[in-house]
């Protein structure tokens, strides 16, 4: 079959959706499908970066479109960027031969409209990959009022995209429940969680690690947050909890990645006199295994009310690295449920900075607890959350939507 992936980010971008799209594209290509990706020429978090307009990597054809770059200065500016990308992505998609299946991500929001246009014009089957839910994110973050005309119009648009998709892929049980409440039957949804890069066993905590050497970590407990510092995450609880550990030289806090809230996190910690913090950019994907293994404990969070709207993929990478996770979020969410089912970490209610501090201190005080929870994390990542199993589910889903075409 001919399969098209639509997402703003794609290889060699390091954003989580780009990495997942790249993994899926390679798997589908290995299955014998003709795979094309349409993405932006920009790179997430790198102002001024521009990728080539066309590329062919490991048999995958990549079409990158230019778009306006007003950035995050305002909601209107971002909307202009999105519309610009929609228009160019639509033209690029229509210039391709008929595609059998199109997989639409949610960056930018409502890019699945391009998929629905292909369905209407050419009979292409459409998969809506719900990485995040919009306008739910904007409403919960206070960017849009739920009762506003804009929010109501966007909610109608999203429900239309969900209803008309051939299948909707959700990242967790909480997301499935939320979408079902919007009126989509459960049988139209497929649950496929995010995954971590596979292929290497978890490294023991005592193994040599170049990152720890570079940081001068020594015998300190490395507490790491790695990924996007976005609006949907609870950094207030994390910052307040870390501030309660001021002067405790047992810890080294390592903050890796980017996003619109990272500057606030770093500045607030410095203002509160926390000097045992390292601020690092996104790291190359080939270094992620060793990077994540440099931590003793990983941090993951979601802000109150965000459960089911987002599912942090960083949790699964931390688990695959064989490290325990301290998660700040509601106990009903997918990540909290995964932790409870596997016993691979601690769940802290949003706003409970003292319990967050106590969880770090308790884990840091026991090598046995760190190693036991880390082993549980690695086992669950291998048995229940593996890339191989998730990509096999994707392979089965795509094959079920059409009759394979023989390359020729």
C-alpha positions as YAML, in Angstrom:
chain: A
units: angstrom
residues:
- id: 1
  name: UNK
  ca: [0.00, 0.00, 0.00]
- id: 2
  name: UNK
  ca: [0.92, 3.64, -0.32]
- id: 3
  name: UNK
  ca: [1.01, 5.19, 3.16]
- id: 4
  name: UNK
  ca: [1.33, 8.89, 3.95]
- id: 5
  name: UNK
  ca: [2.32, 10.40, 7.31]
- id: 6
  name: UNK
  ca: [1.28, 13.99, 8.06]
- id: 7
  name: UNK
  ca: [3.02, 15.80, 10.91]
- id: 8
  name: UNK
  ca: [4.77, 19.11, 11.39]
- id: 9
  name: UNK
  ca: [7.90, 17.35, 12.74]
- id: 10
  name: UNK
  ca: [9.74, 14.45, 11.18]
- id: 11
  name: UNK
  ca: [13.25, 13.01, 10.97]
- id: 12
  name: UNK
  ca: [15.84, 14.36, 11.78]
- id: 13
  name: UNK
  ca: [13.83, 16.46, 14.25]
- id: 14
  name: UNK
  ca: [14.14, 15.26, 17.88]
- id: 15
  name: UNK
  ca: [10.61, 16.13, 19.02]
- id: 16
  name: UNK
  ca: [8.77, 13.11, 20.43]
- id: 17
  name: UNK
  ca: [6.20, 13.05, 17.61]
- id: 18
  name: UNK
  ca: [9.00, 13.17, 15.04]
- id: 19
  name: UNK
  ca: [10.73, 10.20, 16.63]
- id: 20
  name: UNK
  ca: [7.52, 8.17, 16.79]
- id: 21
  name: UNK
  ca: [6.69, 9.04, 13.19]
- id: 22
  name: UNK
  ca: [10.17, 7.99, 12.06]
- id: 23
  name: UNK
  ca: [9.93, 4.68, 13.90]
- id: 24
  name: UNK
  ca: [6.53, 3.99, 12.37]
- id: 25
  name: UNK
  ca: [7.61, 5.00, 8.88]
- id: 26
  name: UNK
  ca: [10.58, 2.61, 8.98]
- id: 27
  name: UNK
  ca: [8.43, -0.24, 10.24]
- id: 28
  name: UNK
  ca: [5.84, 0.29, 7.51]
- id: 29
  name: UNK
  ca: [8.58, 0.47, 4.89]
- id: 30
  name: UNK
  ca: [9.96, -2.84, 6.15]
- id: 31
  name: UNK
  ca: [6.45, -4.27, 5.78]
- id: 32
  name: UNK
  ca: [6.68, -3.47, 2.07]
- id: 33
  name: UNK
  ca: [4.56, -0.33, 1.98]
- id: 34
  name: UNK
  ca: [5.52, 2.75, -0.03]
- id: 35
  name: UNK
  ca: [5.86, 5.38, 2.68]
- id: 36
  name: UNK
  ca: [5.89, 9.15, 2.26]
- id: 37
  name: UNK
  ca: [6.01, 11.79, 4.98]
- id: 38
  name: UNK
  ca: [4.93, 15.41, 4.68]
- id: 39
  name: UNK
  ca: [6.43, 17.69, 7.33]
- id: 40
  name: UNK
  ca: [7.72, 21.20, 7.91]
- id: 41
  name: UNK
  ca: [11.19, 22.37, 6.88]
- id: 42
  name: UNK
  ca: [11.72, 23.82, 10.35]
- id: 43
  name: UNK
  ca: [13.07, 22.02, 13.41]
- id: 44
  name: UNK
  ca: [11.23, 22.20, 16.72]
- id: 45
  name: UNK
  ca: [12.95, 24.59, 19.13]
- id: 46
  name: UNK
  ca: [15.61, 25.75, 16.63]
- id: 47
  name: UNK
  ca: [14.91, 29.21, 15.26]
- id: 48
  name: UNK
  ca: [16.07, 29.69, 11.69]
- id: 49
  name: UNK
  ca: [16.73, 26.00, 10.99]
- id: 50
  name: UNK
  ca: [15.69, 24.89, 7.52]
- id: 51
  name: UNK
  ca: [15.71, 21.32, 6.24]
- id: 52
  name: UNK
  ca: [15.85, 20.43, 2.52]
- id: 53
  name: UNK
  ca: [12.48, 20.35, 0.71]
- id: 54
  name: UNK
  ca: [12.85, 16.74, -0.42]
- id: 55
  name: UNK
  ca: [14.71, 13.77, 0.94]
- id: 56
  name: UNK
  ca: [14.83, 9.99, 0.74]
- id: 57
  name: UNK
  ca: [15.96, 8.18, 3.88]
- id: 58
  name: UNK
  ca: [15.94, 4.40, 4.26]
- id: 59
  name: UNK
  ca: [13.40, 4.11, 1.47]
- id: 60
  name: UNK
  ca: [11.05, 6.73, 2.95]
- id: 61
  name: UNK
  ca: [10.24, 9.74, 0.79]
- id: 62
  name: UNK
  ca: [10.07, 13.01, 2.74]
- id: 63
  name: UNK
  ca: [8.37, 16.14, 1.42]
- id: 64
  name: UNK
  ca: [9.01, 19.20, 3.55]
- id: 65
  name: UNK
  ca: [7.01, 22.35, 3.06]
- id: 66
  name: UNK
  ca: [7.87, 25.90, 3.96]
- id: 67
  name: UNK
  ca: [5.49, 27.80, 6.20]
- id: 68
  name: UNK
  ca: [5.33, 31.16, 7.93]
- id: 69
  name: UNK
  ca: [7.44, 31.49, 11.08]
- id: 70
  name: UNK
  ca: [5.76, 34.01, 13.31]
- id: 71
  name: UNK
  ca: [6.36, 31.59, 16.21]
- id: 72
  name: UNK
  ca: [4.79, 31.77, 19.65]
- id: 73
  name: UNK
  ca: [4.47, 35.54, 19.97]
- id: 74
  name: UNK
  ca: [0.69, 35.31, 20.20]
- id: 75
  name: UNK
  ca: [-2.22, 32.96, 19.63]
- id: 76
  name: UNK
  ca: [-2.94, 34.76, 16.36]
- id: 77
  name: UNK
  ca: [0.67, 34.33, 15.19]
- id: 78
  name: UNK
  ca: [0.56, 30.61, 15.91]
- id: 79
  name: UNK
  ca: [-2.75, 30.32, 14.08]
- id: 80
  name: UNK
  ca: [-1.22, 31.99, 11.03]
- id: 81
  name: UNK
  ca: [1.68, 29.52, 11.13]
- id: 82
  name: UNK
  ca: [-0.74, 26.60, 11.37]
- id: 83
  name: UNK
  ca: [-2.91, 27.79, 8.48]
- id: 84
  name: UNK
  ca: [0.20, 28.32, 6.37]
- id: 85
  name: UNK
  ca: [1.32, 24.76, 7.06]
- id: 86
  name: UNK
  ca: [-2.18, 23.36, 6.39]
- id: 87
  name: UNK
  ca: [-2.30, 25.03, 2.98]
- id: 88
  name: UNK
  ca: [1.14, 23.89, 1.84]
- id: 89
  name: UNK
  ca: [0.70, 20.38, 3.27]
- id: 90
  name: UNK
  ca: [-2.60, 20.06, 1.39]
- id: 91
  name: UNK
  ca: [-0.97, 21.07, -1.90]
- id: 92
  name: UNK
  ca: [1.90, 18.64, -1.29]
- id: 93
  name: UNK
  ca: [-0.51, 15.80, -0.49]
- id: 94
  name: UNK
  ca: [-2.60, 16.44, -3.59]
- id: 95
  name: UNK
  ca: [0.54, 16.44, -5.73]
- id: 96
  name: UNK
  ca: [1.27, 12.84, -4.69]
- id: 97
  name: UNK
  ca: [-0.22, 9.76, -6.34]
- id: 98
  name: UNK
  ca: [-3.32, 8.42, -4.62]
- id: 99
  name: UNK
  ca: [-2.47, 7.21, -1.11]
- id: 100
  name: UNK
  ca: [-4.21, 4.17, 0.39]
- id: 101
  name: UNK
  ca: [-3.81, 5.25, 4.03]
- id: 102
  name: UNK
  ca: [-2.94, 8.60, 5.56]
- id: 103
  name: UNK
  ca: [-1.83, 8.81, 9.21]
- id: 104
  name: UNK
  ca: [-2.57, 12.25, 10.65]
- id: 105
  name: UNK
  ca: [-0.89, 13.42, 13.85]
- id: 106
  name: UNK
  ca: [-2.12, 16.35, 15.96]
- id: 107
  name: UNK
  ca: [0.77, 18.76, 15.36]
- id: 108
  name: UNK
  ca: [-0.44, 21.15, 14.26]
- id: 109
  name: UNK
  ca: [-3.97, 20.71, 15.59]
- id: 110
  name: UNK
  ca: [-6.55, 19.61, 13.03]
- id: 111
  name: UNK
  ca: [-4.01, 18.54, 10.40]
- id: 112
  name: UNK
  ca: [-6.34, 15.56, 10.01]
- id: 113
  name: UNK
  ca: [-8.48, 17.89, 7.90]
- id: 114
  name: UNK
  ca: [-5.95, 17.28, 5.13]
- id: 115
  name: UNK
  ca: [-6.51, 13.57, 5.57]
- id: 116
  name: UNK
  ca: [-10.26, 14.02, 5.36]
- id: 117
  name: UNK
  ca: [-9.82, 16.00, 2.14]
- id: 118
  name: UNK
  ca: [-7.86, 13.08, 0.69]
- id: 119
  name: UNK
  ca: [-10.59, 10.73, 1.83]
- id: 120
  name: UNK
  ca: [-13.29, 12.83, 0.15]
- id: 121
  name: UNK
  ca: [-11.38, 13.36, -3.10]
- id: 122
  name: UNK
  ca: [-9.55, 10.05, -3.47]
- id: 123
  name: UNK
  ca: [-11.04, 7.54, -1.07]
- id: 124
  name: UNK
  ca: [-7.94, 7.42, 1.15]
- id: 125
  name: UNK
  ca: [-8.43, 5.73, 4.52]
- id: 126
  name: UNK
  ca: [-7.60, 8.06, 7.42]
- id: 127
  name: UNK
  ca: [-6.04, 7.29, 10.80]
- id: 128
  name: UNK
  ca: [-6.26, 10.06, 13.40]
- id: 129
  name: UNK
  ca: [-3.28, 9.62, 15.76]
- id: 130
  name: UNK
  ca: [-4.39, 11.51, 18.88]
- id: 131
  name: UNK
  ca: [-1.08, 12.61, 20.38]
- id: 132
  name: UNK
  ca: [-2.92, 15.47, 22.13]
- id: 133
  name: UNK
  ca: [-6.53, 16.61, 22.11]
- id: 134
  name: UNK
  ca: [-7.51, 20.03, 20.81]
- id: 135
  name: UNK
  ca: [-9.08, 22.38, 21.71]
- id: 136
  name: UNK
  ca: [-8.97, 20.58, 25.08]
- id: 137
  name: UNK
  ca: [-5.31, 21.53, 25.65]
- id: 138
  name: UNK
  ca: [-5.94, 25.22, 25.03]
- id: 139
  name: UNK
  ca: [-9.08, 25.25, 27.19]
- id: 140
  name: UNK
  ca: [-7.45, 23.46, 30.13]
- id: 141
  name: UNK
  ca: [-4.38, 25.72, 29.95]
- id: 142
  name: UNK
  ca: [-6.58, 28.82, 30.04]
- id: 143
  name: UNK
  ca: [-5.76, 29.96, 26.52]
- id: 144
  name: UNK
  ca: [-9.38, 29.58, 25.41]
- id: 145
  name: UNK
  ca: [-12.59, 29.89, 27.40]
- id: 146
  name: UNK
  ca: [-14.69, 26.76, 27.08]
- id: 147
  name: UNK
  ca: [-17.84, 28.82, 26.50]
- id: 148
  name: UNK
  ca: [-16.28, 31.03, 23.82]
- id: 149
  name: UNK
  ca: [-17.44, 30.85, 20.21]
- id: 150
  name: UNK
  ca: [-13.89, 29.95, 19.14]
- id: 151
  name: UNK
  ca: [-13.68, 27.02, 21.55]
- id: 152
  name: UNK
  ca: [-17.10, 25.72, 20.53]
- id: 153
  name: UNK
  ca: [-16.22, 25.94, 16.84]
- id: 154
  name: UNK
  ca: [-12.92, 24.13, 17.36]
- id: 155
  name: UNK
  ca: [-14.60, 21.44, 19.44]
- id: 156
  name: UNK
  ca: [-17.13, 20.87, 16.65]
- id: 157
  name: UNK
  ca: [-14.24, 20.68, 14.17]
- id: 158
  name: UNK
  ca: [-12.37, 18.14, 16.29]
- id: 159
  name: UNK
  ca: [-15.42, 15.94, 16.77]
- id: 160
  name: UNK
  ca: [-15.96, 16.01, 13.02]
- id: 161
  name: UNK
  ca: [-12.37, 14.86, 12.44]
- id: 162
  name: UNK
  ca: [-12.77, 12.08, 15.00]
- id: 163
  name: UNK
  ca: [-16.09, 10.84, 13.59]
- id: 164
  name: UNK
  ca: [-14.93, 10.80, 9.99]
- id: 165
  name: UNK
  ca: [-11.59, 9.12, 10.56]
- id: 166
  name: UNK
  ca: [-11.42, 5.44, 9.60]
- id: 167
  name: UNK
  ca: [-9.73, 4.75, 12.96]
- id: 168
  name: UNK
  ca: [-8.55, 6.81, 15.92]
- id: 169
  name: UNK
  ca: [-5.37, 5.76, 17.72]
- id: 170
  name: UNK
  ca: [-5.30, 6.80, 21.38]
- id: 171
  name: UNK
  ca: [-2.33, 6.79, 23.77]
- id: 172
  name: UNK
  ca: [-4.05, 5.62, 26.93]
- id: 173
  name: UNK
  ca: [-7.21, 4.48, 28.64]
- id: 174
  name: UNK
  ca: [-7.93, 7.93, 30.01]
- id: 175
  name: UNK
  ca: [-7.73, 9.39, 26.48]
- id: 176
  name: UNK
  ca: [-10.00, 6.65, 25.15]
- id: 177
  name: UNK
  ca: [-12.57, 7.48, 27.82]
- id: 178
  name: UNK
  ca: [-12.40, 11.18, 27.07]
- id: 179
  name: UNK
  ca: [-12.88, 10.66, 23.33]
- id: 180
  name: UNK
  ca: [-15.69, 8.18, 23.93]
- id: 181
  name: UNK
  ca: [-17.41, 10.89, 25.97]
- id: 182
  name: UNK
  ca: [-17.28, 13.07, 22.84]
- id: 183
  name: UNK
  ca: [-19.46, 10.50, 21.07]
- id: 184
  name: UNK
  ca: [-16.98, 8.24, 19.28]
- id: 185
  name: UNK
  ca: [-17.69, 4.52, 19.82]
- id: 186
  name: UNK
  ca: [-14.93, 2.58, 21.56]
- id: 187
  name: UNK
  ca: [-14.73, 0.09, 18.69]
- id: 188
  name: UNK
  ca: [-13.52, 2.87, 16.37]
- id: 189
  name: UNK
  ca: [-10.48, 3.44, 18.61]
- id: 190
  name: UNK
  ca: [-7.22, 1.51, 18.93]
- id: 191
  name: UNK
  ca: [-5.06, 1.90, 22.04]
- id: 192
  name: UNK
  ca: [-1.35, 2.08, 21.17]
- id: 193
  name: UNK
  ca: [0.81, 3.70, 23.82]
- id: 194
  name: UNK
  ca: [3.94, 5.73, 23.06]
- id: 195
  name: UNK
  ca: [7.13, 3.72, 23.07]
- id: 196
  name: UNK
  ca: [10.80, 4.10, 23.81]
- id: 197
  name: UNK
  ca: [13.58, 3.31, 21.38]
- id: 198
  name: UNK
  ca: [14.29, -0.37, 21.61]
- id: 199
  name: UNK
  ca: [17.20, -2.63, 20.91]
- id: 200
  name: UNK
  ca: [19.37, -2.18, 23.98]
- id: 201
  name: UNK
  ca: [18.91, -3.63, 27.46]
- id: 202
  name: UNK
  ca: [18.65, -1.26, 30.41]
- id: 203
  name: UNK
  ca: [22.06, -0.27, 31.78]
- id: 204
  name: UNK
  ca: [22.76, -0.96, 35.46]
- id: 205
  name: UNK
  ca: [22.98, 2.15, 37.63]
- id: 206
  name: UNK
  ca: [26.54, 1.22, 38.56]
- id: 207
  name: UNK
  ca: [27.73, 0.98, 34.94]
- id: 208
  name: UNK
  ca: [30.17, 3.65, 33.68]
- id: 209
  name: UNK
  ca: [28.33, 6.60, 32.15]
- id: 210
  name: UNK
  ca: [29.96, 9.41, 30.21]
- id: 211
  name: UNK
  ca: [27.22, 11.90, 31.06]
- id: 212
  name: UNK
  ca: [27.67, 11.40, 34.78]
- id: 213
  name: UNK
  ca: [31.40, 11.83, 34.29]
- id: 214
  name: UNK
  ca: [30.91, 15.05, 32.30]
- id: 215
  name: UNK
  ca: [28.56, 16.42, 34.94]
- id: 216
  name: UNK
  ca: [30.81, 15.48, 37.85]
- id: 217
  name: UNK
  ca: [27.87, 13.67, 39.41]
- id: 218
  name: UNK
  ca: [30.02, 11.42, 41.55]
- id: 219
  name: UNK
  ca: [27.93, 9.63, 44.14]
- id: 220
  name: UNK
  ca: [25.06, 12.14, 44.02]
- id: 221
  name: UNK
  ca: [21.56, 11.04, 43.06]
- id: 222
  name: UNK
  ca: [20.78, 12.39, 39.60]
- id: 223
  name: UNK
  ca: [17.15, 13.47, 39.26]
- id: 224
  name: UNK
  ca: [16.26, 14.05, 35.61]
- id: 225
  name: UNK
  ca: [13.46, 15.64, 33.64]
- id: 226
  name: UNK
  ca: [13.98, 14.97, 29.93]
- id: 227
  name: UNK
  ca: [11.63, 16.20, 27.21]
- id: 228
  name: UNK
  ca: [9.24, 19.02, 26.49]
- id: 229
  name: UNK
  ca: [8.60, 21.70, 29.12]
- id: 230
  name: UNK
  ca: [5.10, 22.51, 27.89]
- id: 231
  name: UNK
  ca: [2.02, 24.23, 29.26]
- id: 232
  name: UNK
  ca: [0.31, 20.94, 30.05]
- id: 233
  name: UNK
  ca: [2.81, 19.87, 32.71]
- id: 234
  name: UNK
  ca: [2.86, 20.60, 36.44]
- id: 235
  name: UNK
  ca: [6.18, 22.32, 37.06]
- id: 236
  name: UNK
  ca: [4.96, 24.27, 40.08]
- id: 237
  name: UNK
  ca: [4.89, 21.15, 42.26]
- id: 238
  name: UNK
  ca: [8.28, 20.03, 40.97]
- id: 239
  name: UNK
  ca: [9.88, 23.43, 41.54]
- id: 240
  name: UNK
  ca: [8.35, 23.79, 45.01]
- id: 241
  name: UNK
  ca: [9.50, 20.28, 45.92]
- id: 242
  name: UNK
  ca: [13.05, 20.88, 44.70]
- id: 243
  name: UNK
  ca: [13.16, 24.16, 46.61]
- id: 244
  name: UNK
  ca: [12.50, 22.21, 49.81]
- id: 245
  name: UNK
  ca: [15.74, 20.35, 49.13]
- id: 246
  name: UNK
  ca: [17.84, 23.49, 48.93]
- id: 247
  name: UNK
  ca: [21.29, 22.82, 50.33]
- id: 248
  name: UNK
  ca: [20.92, 19.03, 50.19]
- id: 249
  name: UNK
  ca: [24.07, 18.05, 48.31]
- id: 250
  name: UNK
  ca: [22.92, 14.46, 47.81]
- id: 251
  name: UNK
  ca: [21.08, 15.54, 44.68]
- id: 252
  name: UNK
  ca: [21.92, 16.80, 41.19]
- id: 253
  name: UNK
  ca: [18.91, 17.96, 39.16]
- id: 254
  name: UNK
  ca: [19.34, 17.62, 35.38]
- id: 255
  name: UNK
  ca: [16.78, 19.33, 33.13]
- id: 256
  name: UNK
  ca: [17.06, 18.24, 29.49]
- id: 257
  name: UNK
  ca: [15.01, 19.51, 26.57]
- id: 258
  name: UNK
  ca: [13.12, 22.67, 25.68]
- id: 259
  name: UNK
  ca: [9.69, 24.25, 25.55]
- id: 260
  name: UNK
  ca: [7.93, 27.41, 26.52]
- id: 261
  name: UNK
  ca: [8.05, 26.79, 30.29]
- id: 262
  name: UNK
  ca: [11.66, 25.72, 30.64]
- id: 263
  name: UNK
  ca: [12.92, 29.27, 31.06]
- id: 264
  name: UNK
  ca: [10.48, 29.82, 33.93]
- id: 265
  name: UNK
  ca: [11.56, 26.58, 35.63]
- id: 266
  name: UNK
  ca: [15.29, 27.40, 35.42]
- id: 267
  name: UNK
  ca: [14.88, 31.02, 36.47]
- id: 268
  name: UNK
  ca: [12.58, 30.17, 39.40]
- id: 269
  name: UNK
  ca: [14.98, 27.54, 40.73]
- id: 270
  name: UNK
  ca: [17.89, 29.96, 40.51]
- id: 271
  name: UNK
  ca: [15.89, 32.68, 42.19]
- id: 272
  name: UNK
  ca: [15.17, 30.29, 45.05]
- id: 273
  name: UNK
  ca: [18.85, 29.57, 45.51]
- id: 274
  name: UNK
  ca: [18.99, 26.10, 43.93]
- id: 275
  name: UNK
  ca: [22.44, 25.83, 42.39]
- id: 276
  name: UNK
  ca: [22.70, 22.04, 41.88]
- id: 277
  name: UNK
  ca: [20.79, 22.20, 38.57]
- id: 278
  name: UNK
  ca: [22.08, 21.49, 35.06]
- id: 279
  name: UNK
  ca: [20.26, 22.99, 32.08]
- id: 280
  name: UNK
  ca: [20.80, 20.95, 28.90]
- id: 281
  name: UNK
  ca: [19.24, 21.14, 25.39]
- id: 282
  name: UNK
  ca: [17.67, 18.20, 23.58]
- id: 283
  name: UNK
  ca: [20.24, 15.49, 22.98]
- id: 284
  name: UNK
  ca: [20.80, 13.41, 19.81]
- id: 285
  name: UNK
  ca: [18.60, 10.35, 19.70]
- id: 286
  name: UNK
  ca: [21.55, 8.00, 19.48]
- id: 287
  name: UNK
  ca: [22.68, 9.31, 22.88]
- id: 288
  name: UNK
  ca: [19.32, 8.93, 24.63]
- id: 289
  name: UNK
  ca: [19.96, 5.45, 25.99]
- id: 290
  name: UNK
  ca: [23.04, 6.54, 27.88]
- id: 291
  name: UNK
  ca: [21.51, 9.91, 28.80]
- id: 292
  name: UNK
  ca: [18.40, 8.41, 30.40]
- id: 293
  name: UNK
  ca: [20.54, 5.80, 32.14]
- id: 294
  name: UNK
  ca: [22.58, 8.58, 33.75]
- id: 295
  name: UNK
  ca: [19.63, 9.32, 36.04]
- id: 296
  name: UNK
  ca: [18.82, 7.56, 39.28]
- id: 297
  name: UNK
  ca: [15.23, 8.85, 39.21]
- id: 298
  name: UNK
  ca: [13.16, 10.36, 36.40]
- id: 299
  name: UNK
  ca: [10.46, 13.02, 36.75]
- id: 300
  name: UNK
  ca: [7.23, 13.10, 34.73]
- id: 301
  name: UNK
  ca: [4.22, 15.34, 35.26]
- id: 302
  name: UNK
  ca: [0.84, 16.48, 34.03]
- id: 303
  name: UNK
  ca: [-1.06, 19.50, 35.25]
- id: 304
  name: UNK
  ca: [-4.43, 19.06, 36.94]
- id: 305
  name: UNK
  ca: [-7.18, 18.37, 34.42]
- id: 306
  name: UNK
  ca: [-4.81, 17.26, 31.65]
- id: 307
  name: UNK
  ca: [-5.31, 13.52, 32.12]
- id: 308
  name: UNK
  ca: [-6.68, 12.06, 28.90]
- id: 309
  name: UNK
  ca: [-5.75, 15.18, 26.96]
- id: 310
  name: UNK
  ca: [-2.06, 14.27, 26.92]
- id: 311
  name: UNK
  ca: [-0.05, 11.14, 27.78]
- id: 312
  name: UNK
  ca: [3.65, 11.97, 28.43]
- id: 313
  name: UNK
  ca: [5.76, 9.71, 26.23]
- id: 314
  name: UNK
  ca: [8.86, 10.48, 28.32]
- id: 315
  name: UNK
  ca: [7.60, 8.02, 30.95]
- id: 316
  name: UNK
  ca: [8.09, 5.07, 28.63]
- id: 317
  name: UNK
  ca: [11.63, 6.11, 27.76]
- id: 318
  name: UNK
  ca: [12.51, 6.35, 31.46]
- id: 319
  name: UNK
  ca: [11.00, 2.93, 32.09]
- id: 320
  name: UNK
  ca: [12.91, 1.35, 29.20]
- id: 321
  name: UNK
  ca: [16.10, 2.80, 30.72]
- id: 322
  name: UNK
  ca: [15.33, 0.81, 33.86]
- id: 323
  name: UNK
  ca: [14.88, 3.77, 36.18]
- id: 324
  name: UNK
  ca: [12.08, 4.53, 38.66]
- id: 325
  name: UNK
  ca: [9.75, 7.43, 37.96]
- id: 326
  name: UNK
  ca: [8.28, 10.02, 40.31]
- id: 327
  name: UNK
  ca: [5.11, 11.16, 38.58]
- id: 328
  name: UNK
  ca: [3.20, 14.31, 39.49]
- id: 329
  name: UNK
  ca: [-0.35, 13.87, 38.26]
- id: 330
  name: UNK
  ca: [-3.81, 12.54, 39.01]
- id: 331
  name: UNK
  ca: [-3.98, 8.86, 40.06]
- id: 332
  name: UNK
  ca: [-6.64, 8.18, 37.40]
- id: 333
  name: UNK
  ca: [-4.37, 8.96, 34.45]
- id: 334
  name: UNK
  ca: [-2.61, 6.48, 32.18]
- id: 335
  name: UNK
  ca: [0.87, 7.07, 33.62]
- id: 336
  name: UNK
  ca: [-0.32, 6.72, 37.22]
- id: 337
  name: UNK
  ca: [-2.12, 3.51, 36.31]
- id: 338
  name: UNK
  ca: [0.99, 2.13, 34.58]
- id: 339
  name: UNK
  ca: [3.06, 2.90, 37.69]
- id: 340
  name: UNK
  ca: [0.50, 1.28, 39.98]
- id: 341
  name: UNK
  ca: [0.29, -1.83, 37.78]
- id: 342
  name: UNK
  ca: [4.06, -2.25, 37.46]
- id: 343
  name: UNK
  ca: [5.29, -0.89, 40.81]
- id: 344
  name: UNK
  ca: [7.96, 1.16, 39.01]
- id: 345
  name: UNK
  ca: [7.67, 4.46, 40.85]
- id: 346
  name: UNK
  ca: [5.72, 6.92, 42.96]
- id: 347
  name: UNK
  ca: [2.62, 8.96, 42.14]
- id: 348
  name: UNK
  ca: [2.31, 12.44, 43.70]
- id: 349
  name: UNK
  ca: [-0.85, 14.53, 43.61]
- id: 350
  name: UNK
  ca: [-0.50, 17.90, 41.86]
- id: 351
  name: UNK
  ca: [0.30, 20.60, 44.41]
- id: 352
  name: UNK
  ca: [1.71, 18.23, 47.03]
- id: 353
  name: UNK
  ca: [5.29, 19.51, 47.05]
- id: 354
  name: UNK
  ca: [6.03, 17.96, 50.45]
- id: 355
  name: UNK
  ca: [5.14, 14.46, 49.28]
- id: 356
  name: UNK
  ca: [7.26, 15.07, 46.19]
- id: 357
  name: UNK
  ca: [10.22, 16.01, 48.39]
- id: 358
  name: UNK
  ca: [9.64, 13.00, 50.63]
- id: 359
  name: UNK
  ca: [9.46, 10.64, 47.63]
- id: 360
  name: UNK
  ca: [12.84, 11.82, 46.35]
- id: 361
  name: UNK
  ca: [14.43, 11.60, 49.77]
- id: 362
  name: UNK
  ca: [12.98, 8.14, 50.40]
- id: 363
  name: UNK
  ca: [14.14, 6.72, 47.08]
- id: 364
  name: UNK
  ca: [17.54, 8.39, 47.32]
- id: 365
  name: UNK
  ca: [18.09, 6.78, 50.70]
- id: 366
  name: UNK
  ca: [17.72, 3.22, 49.43]
- id: 367
  name: UNK
  ca: [19.76, 1.55, 46.71]
- id: 368
  name: UNK
  ca: [17.52, -1.48, 47.08]
- id: 369
  name: UNK
  ca: [14.35, 0.52, 46.33]
- id: 370
  name: UNK
  ca: [15.97, 2.26, 43.36]
- id: 371
  name: UNK
  ca: [17.14, -1.01, 41.87]
- id: 372
  name: UNK
  ca: [13.90, -2.87, 42.57]
- id: 373
  name: UNK
  ca: [11.71, -0.19, 41.00]
- id: 374
  name: UNK
  ca: [14.16, 0.17, 38.12]
- id: 375
  name: UNK
  ca: [13.98, -3.57, 37.44]
- id: 376
  name: UNK
  ca: [10.19, -3.43, 37.51]
- id: 377
  name: UNK
  ca: [10.26, -0.50, 35.07]
- id: 378
  name: UNK
  ca: [12.55, -2.32, 32.62]
- id: 379
  name: UNK
  ca: [10.49, -5.50, 32.84]
- id: 380
  name: UNK
  ca: [7.22, -3.67, 32.16]
- id: 381
  name: UNK
  ca: [8.79, -1.72, 29.30]
- id: 382
  name: UNK
  ca: [9.92, -4.97, 27.73]
- id: 383
  name: UNK
  ca: [6.74, -6.96, 28.37]
- id: 384
  name: UNK
  ca: [3.93, -4.40, 28.09]
- id: 385
  name: UNK
  ca: [5.24, -1.15, 26.58]
- id: 386
  name: UNK
  ca: [7.79, -2.29, 24.03]
- id: 387
  name: UNK
  ca: [8.34, -0.62, 20.68]
- id: 388
  name: UNK
  ca: [8.18, -4.01, 18.98]
- id: 389
  name: UNK
  ca: [4.69, -4.75, 20.33]
- id: 390
  name: UNK
  ca: [3.37, -1.24, 19.63]
- id: 391
  name: UNK
  ca: [4.74, -1.14, 16.09]
- id: 392
  name: UNK
  ca: [3.26, -4.59, 15.45]
- id: 393
  name: UNK
  ca: [-0.15, -3.17, 16.46]
- id: 394
  name: UNK
  ca: [0.39, -0.33, 14.03]
- id: 395
  name: UNK
  ca: [1.38, -2.75, 11.28]
- id: 396
  name: UNK
  ca: [-1.77, -4.80, 11.85]
- id: 397
  name: UNK
  ca: [-3.96, -1.68, 11.85]
- id: 398
  name: UNK
  ca: [-2.58, -0.32, 8.58]
- id: 399
  name: UNK
  ca: [-2.84, -3.69, 6.84]
- id: 400
  name: UNK
  ca: [-6.45, -4.05, 7.96]
- id: 401
  name: UNK
  ca: [-7.46, -0.79, 6.28]
- id: 402
  name: UNK
  ca: [-6.70, -1.73, 2.70]
- id: 403
  name: UNK
  ca: [-5.57, -4.26, 0.16]
- id: 404
  name: UNK
  ca: [-1.76, -4.32, -0.11]
- id: 405
  name: UNK
  ca: [-0.27, -3.30, -3.40]
- id: 406
  name: UNK
  ca: [2.77, -5.11, -4.74]
- id: 407
  name: UNK
  ca: [5.76, -2.88, -5.46]
- id: 408
  name: UNK
  ca: [6.59, -2.80, -9.04]
...
